Amino acid sequence: GYTLSTPTTAKFIKVTFNNKQLSTTSEYYAEIGEVTITDPTAVIEVTHTPLTVSDFSSQDGVNLASEAIDLDNTSFWKTIDSVGQTTESILLDLSSTKAISKLRLRPASGATDFFPTDFSIYAGDDPFNLTLAKTVTNYTTIDPLFNDFSFTEANGRYVKINAKTRLNSGSYSLKLAEISVIGTNASVAIPVTLNSVSSTESTNPSSNA
């Protein structure tokens, strides 16, 4: 693709170019398969799917790690109970490299006391060598529905959360109802129509571009 050095506001865009000689026929011509014009400022926020659990530290056997991404707010992932504080983790696979800039975490219903308050978010293409994207400490403004954690946009196929367990009723554990991985799609195509063309073949009209 080609990027303008300075963004420009305009109604019309004209492309001029030299044709080339085809060695087998000695004819000069040019072909363009597709023309797409995008606005880099028109950023669309998207929730990445599909999403699968690639790995996790523990689950209690009833409330599985996969329930943190099942789009069901009534189910949840619960780590095993421990007599001491531990760091639990969940590794998510987006199936391909995506732009990632936010995680949205939903507590288990009526269980904000099990929501992590100290955790780190990692992203990258190598699940064994991820880059730290954000660290959260002493998070206390827990919303029962949505808790958004934004960070500088990173590209990666995998997202990992490392979180310290919380003390509740004499043991340490965590509960999460839903994890959403959110990013942006900055390549938004602008609708265009063909105004004029210098020449075209009848079998391959310029409108095909």
Contacts in CASP RR format, 6 or more apart in sequence:
PFRMAT RR
TARGET T0000
AUTHOR 0000-0000-0000
METHOD contacts of the structure
MODEL  1
GYTLSTPTTAKFIKVTFNNKQLSTTSEYYAEIGEVTITDPTAVIEVTHTP
LTVSDFSSQDGVNLASEAIDLDNTSFWKTIDSVGQTTESILLDLSSTKAI
SKLRLRPASGATDFFPTDFSIYAGDDPFNLTLAKTVTNYTTIDPLFNDFS
FTEANGRYVKINAKTRLNSGSYSLKLAEISVIGTNASVAIPVTLNSVSST
ESTNPSSNA
3 40 0 8 1.000
7 40 0 8 1.000
7 41 0 8 1.000
12 195 0 8 1.000
13 37 0 8 1.000
13 192 0 8 1.000
15 35 0 8 1.000
17 30 0 8 1.000
18 30 0 8 1.000
19 28 0 8 1.000
19 29 0 8 1.000
19 30 0 8 1.000
20 28 0 8 1.000
20 29 0 8 1.000
20 30 0 8 1.000
21 27 0 8 1.000
21 28 0 8 1.000
22 28 0 8 1.000
22 29 0 8 1.000
31 204 0 8 1.000
32 209 0 8 1.000
33 208 0 8 1.000
33 209 0 8 1.000
34 209 0 8 1.000
35 192 0 8 1.000
35 209 0 8 1.000
36 189 0 8 1.000
37 189 0 8 1.000
37 190 0 8 1.000
37 192 0 8 1.000
38 186 0 8 1.000
38 187 0 8 1.000
38 188 0 8 1.000
38 189 0 8 1.000
38 190 0 8 1.000
39 188 0 8 1.000
39 190 0 8 1.000
40 186 0 8 1.000
42 186 0 8 1.000
42 188 0 8 1.000
42 190 0 8 1.000
43 184 0 8 1.000
43 185 0 8 1.000
43 186 0 8 1.000
43 188 0 8 1.000
44 184 0 8 1.000
44 185 0 8 1.000
44 186 0 8 1.000
44 188 0 8 1.000
45 102 0 8 1.000
45 182 0 8 1.000
45 183 0 8 1.000
45 184 0 8 1.000
46 182 0 8 1.000
46 183 0 8 1.000
46 184 0 8 1.000
46 185 0 8 1.000
47 104 0 8 1.000
47 180 0 8 1.000
47 181 0 8 1.000
47 182 0 8 1.000
47 183 0 8 1.000
48 94 0 8 1.000
48 98 0 8 1.000
48 100 0 8 1.000
48 181 0 8 1.000
48 182 0 8 1.000
48 183 0 8 1.000
50 94 0 8 1.000
50 95 0 8 1.000
51 69 0 8 1.000
51 92 0 8 1.000
51 93 0 8 1.000
51 94 0 8 1.000
51 179 0 8 1.000
51 181 0 8 1.000
52 69 0 8 1.000
52 92 0 8 1.000
52 93 0 8 1.000
52 95 0 8 1.000
53 65 0 8 1.000
53 66 0 8 1.000
53 68 0 8 1.000
53 69 0 8 1.000
53 90 0 8 1.000
53 91 0 8 1.000
53 92 0 8 1.000
53 93 0 8 1.000
54 91 0 8 1.000
54 92 0 8 1.000
54 93 0 8 1.000
54 127 0 8 1.000
54 158 0 8 1.000
55 89 0 8 1.000
55 90 0 8 1.000
55 91 0 8 1.000
55 127 0 8 1.000
56 65 0 8 1.000
56 77 0 8 1.000
56 88 0 8 1.000
56 89 0 8 1.000
56 90 0 8 1.000
56 91 0 8 1.000
57 79 0 8 1.000
57 86 0 8 1.000
57 87 0 8 1.000
57 88 0 8 1.000
57 89 0 8 1.000
57 90 0 8 1.000
58 79 0 8 1.000
58 80 0 8 1.000
58 88 0 8 1.000
59 65 0 8 1.000
59 77 0 8 1.000
59 78 0 8 1.000
59 79 0 8 1.000
59 80 0 8 1.000
60 78 0 8 1.000
60 79 0 8 1.000
60 80 0 8 1.000
60 81 0 8 1.000
60 173 0 8 1.000
62 78 0 8 1.000
63 75 0 8 1.000
63 76 0 8 1.000
63 77 0 8 1.000
63 78 0 8 1.000
63 175 0 8 1.000
64 77 0 8 1.000
65 77 0 8 1.000
65 90 0 8 1.000
66 77 0 8 1.000
67 75 0 8 1.000
67 76 0 8 1.000
67 77 0 8 1.000
67 177 0 8 1.000
68 76 0 8 1.000
68 77 0 8 1.000
68 90 0 8 1.000
68 176 0 8 1.000
68 177 0 8 1.000
68 178 0 8 1.000
68 179 0 8 1.000
69 92 0 8 1.000
69 178 0 8 1.000
69 179 0 8 1.000
70 178 0 8 1.000
71 178 0 8 1.000
72 178 0 8 1.000
73 106 0 8 1.000
73 109 0 8 1.000
73 177 0 8 1.000
73 178 0 8 1.000
74 109 0 8 1.000
74 177 0 8 1.000
75 177 0 8 1.000
76 108 0 8 1.000
76 109 0 8 1.000
76 111 0 8 1.000
76 175 0 8 1.000
76 176 0 8 1.000
76 177 0 8 1.000
77 90 0 8 1.000
77 174 0 8 1.000
77 175 0 8 1.000
77 176 0 8 1.000
77 177 0 8 1.000
78 108 0 8 1.000
78 114 0 8 1.000
78 173 0 8 1.000
78 174 0 8 1.000
78 175 0 8 1.000
79 86 0 8 1.000
79 88 0 8 1.000
79 165 0 8 1.000
79 173 0 8 1.000
79 174 0 8 1.000
79 175 0 8 1.000
80 173 0 8 1.000
81 171 0 8 1.000
81 172 0 8 1.000
81 173 0 8 1.000
82 165 0 8 1.000
82 171 0 8 1.000
82 172 0 8 1.000
82 173 0 8 1.000
83 171 0 8 1.000
83 172 0 8 1.000
84 165 0 8 1.000
84 171 0 8 1.000
84 172 0 8 1.000
85 164 0 8 1.000
85 165 0 8 1.000
85 167 0 8 1.000
85 172 0 8 1.000
86 164 0 8 1.000
86 165 0 8 1.000
86 172 0 8 1.000
87 162 0 8 1.000
87 163 0 8 1.000
87 164 0 8 1.000
87 165 0 8 1.000
88 162 0 8 1.000
88 163 0 8 1.000
88 164 0 8 1.000
88 165 0 8 1.000
88 174 0 8 1.000
89 160 0 8 1.000
89 161 0 8 1.000
89 162 0 8 1.000
89 163 0 8 1.000
90 160 0 8 1.000
90 161 0 8 1.000
90 176 0 8 1.000
90 179 0 8 1.000
91 127 0 8 1.000
91 158 0 8 1.000
91 159 0 8 1.000
91 160 0 8 1.000
92 158 0 8 1.000
92 159 0 8 1.000
92 160 0 8 1.000
92 179 0 8 1.000
92 181 0 8 1.000
93 127 0 8 1.000
93 157 0 8 1.000
93 158 0 8 1.000
94 100 0 8 1.000
94 156 0 8 1.000
94 157 0 8 1.000
94 158 0 8 1.000
94 159 0 8 1.000
94 181 0 8 1.000
95 157 0 8 1.000
96 157 0 8 1.000
97 124 0 8 1.000
97 125 0 8 1.000
97 155 0 8 1.000
97 156 0 8 1.000
97 157 0 8 1.000
98 155 0 8 1.000
98 156 0 8 1.000
98 157 0 8 1.000
98 181 0 8 1.000
98 183 0 8 1.000
99 153 0 8 1.000
99 154 0 8 1.000
99 155 0 8 1.000
99 183 0 8 1.000
99 184 0 8 1.000
99 185 0 8 1.000
99 186 0 8 1.000
100 123 0 8 1.000
100 133 0 8 1.000
100 153 0 8 1.000
100 154 0 8 1.000
100 155 0 8 1.000
100 156 0 8 1.000
100 159 0 8 1.000
100 181 0 8 1.000
100 182 0 8 1.000
100 183 0 8 1.000
101 150 0 8 1.000
101 151 0 8 1.000
101 152 0 8 1.000
101 153 0 8 1.000
101 154 0 8 1.000
101 182 0 8 1.000
101 183 0 8 1.000
101 184 0 8 1.000
102 148 0 8 1.000
102 149 0 8 1.000
102 150 0 8 1.000
102 151 0 8 1.000
102 181 0 8 1.000
102 182 0 8 1.000
102 183 0 8 1.000
103 121 0 8 1.000
103 134 0 8 1.000
103 148 0 8 1.000
103 149 0 8 1.000
103 159 0 8 1.000
103 161 0 8 1.000
103 179 0 8 1.000
103 180 0 8 1.000
103 181 0 8 1.000
103 182 0 8 1.000
104 146 0 8 1.000
104 147 0 8 1.000
104 148 0 8 1.000
104 149 0 8 1.000
104 178 0 8 1.000
104 179 0 8 1.000
104 180 0 8 1.000
104 182 0 8 1.000
105 115 0 8 1.000
105 116 0 8 1.000
105 147 0 8 1.000
105 149 0 8 1.000
105 176 0 8 1.000
105 178 0 8 1.000
105 179 0 8 1.000
105 180 0 8 1.000
106 145 0 8 1.000
106 146 0 8 1.000
106 147 0 8 1.000
106 176 0 8 1.000
106 177 0 8 1.000
106 178 0 8 1.000
106 179 0 8 1.000
106 180 0 8 1.000
107 114 0 8 1.000
107 115 0 8 1.000
107 142 0 8 1.000
107 144 0 8 1.000
107 147 0 8 1.000
107 175 0 8 1.000
107 176 0 8 1.000
107 177 0 8 1.000
108 114 0 8 1.000
108 115 0 8 1.000
108 175 0 8 1.000
108 176 0 8 1.000
108 177 0 8 1.000
109 144 0 8 1.000
109 177 0 8 1.000
110 144 0 8 1.000
111 175 0 8 1.000
112 142 0 8 1.000
112 144 0 8 1.000
113 166 0 8 1.000
113 168 0 8 1.000
114 166 0 8 1.000
114 168 0 8 1.000
114 173 0 8 1.000
114 174 0 8 1.000
114 175 0 8 1.000
115 142 0 8 1.000
115 147 0 8 1.000
115 166 0 8 1.000
115 174 0 8 1.000
115 175 0 8 1.000
115 176 0 8 1.000
116 136 0 8 1.000
116 139 0 8 1.000
116 161 0 8 1.000
116 163 0 8 1.000
116 164 0 8 1.000
116 165 0 8 1.000
116 166 0 8 1.000
116 174 0 8 1.000
116 176 0 8 1.000
117 136 0 8 1.000
117 137 0 8 1.000
117 138 0 8 1.000
117 139 0 8 1.000
117 140 0 8 1.000
117 142 0 8 1.000
117 164 0 8 1.000
117 166 0 8 1.000
118 136 0 8 1.000
118 137 0 8 1.000
118 138 0 8 1.000
118 139 0 8 1.000
118 163 0 8 1.000
118 164 0 8 1.000
119 135 0 8 1.000
119 136 0 8 1.000
119 139 0 8 1.000
119 161 0 8 1.000
119 162 0 8 1.000
119 163 0 8 1.000
119 164 0 8 1.000
120 132 0 8 1.000
120 134 0 8 1.000
120 135 0 8 1.000
120 136 0 8 1.000
120 161 0 8 1.000
120 162 0 8 1.000
120 163 0 8 1.000
121 132 0 8 1.000
121 133 0 8 1.000
121 134 0 8 1.000
121 135 0 8 1.000
121 136 0 8 1.000
121 149 0 8 1.000
121 151 0 8 1.000
121 159 0 8 1.000
121 160 0 8 1.000
121 161 0 8 1.000
122 130 0 8 1.000
122 131 0 8 1.000
122 132 0 8 1.000
122 133 0 8 1.000
122 158 0 8 1.000
122 159 0 8 1.000
122 160 0 8 1.000
122 161 0 8 1.000
122 162 0 8 1.000
123 130 0 8 1.000
123 131 0 8 1.000
123 133 0 8 1.000
123 154 0 8 1.000
123 155 0 8 1.000
123 156 0 8 1.000
123 158 0 8 1.000
123 159 0 8 1.000
123 160 0 8 1.000
124 130 0 8 1.000
124 131 0 8 1.000
124 154 0 8 1.000
124 155 0 8 1.000
124 156 0 8 1.000
124 157 0 8 1.000
124 158 0 8 1.000
124 159 0 8 1.000
125 155 0 8 1.000
125 156 0 8 1.000
125 157 0 8 1.000
125 158 0 8 1.000
126 158 0 8 1.000
127 158 0 8 1.000
127 160 0 8 1.000
130 158 0 8 1.000
130 160 0 8 1.000
131 154 0 8 1.000
133 151 0 8 1.000
133 152 0 8 1.000
133 154 0 8 1.000
134 149 0 8 1.000
134 150 0 8 1.000
134 151 0 8 1.000
136 149 0 8 1.000
139 147 0 8 1.000
148 182 0 8 1.000
153 183 0 8 1.000
153 184 0 8 1.000
159 181 0 8 1.000
161 179 0 8 1.000
163 174 0 8 1.000
165 172 0 8 1.000
165 173 0 8 1.000
165 174 0 8 1.000
166 172 0 8 1.000
166 173 0 8 1.000
166 174 0 8 1.000
194 206 0 8 1.000
194 207 0 8 1.000
194 209 0 8 1.000
197 206 0 8 1.000
200 206 0 8 1.000
END
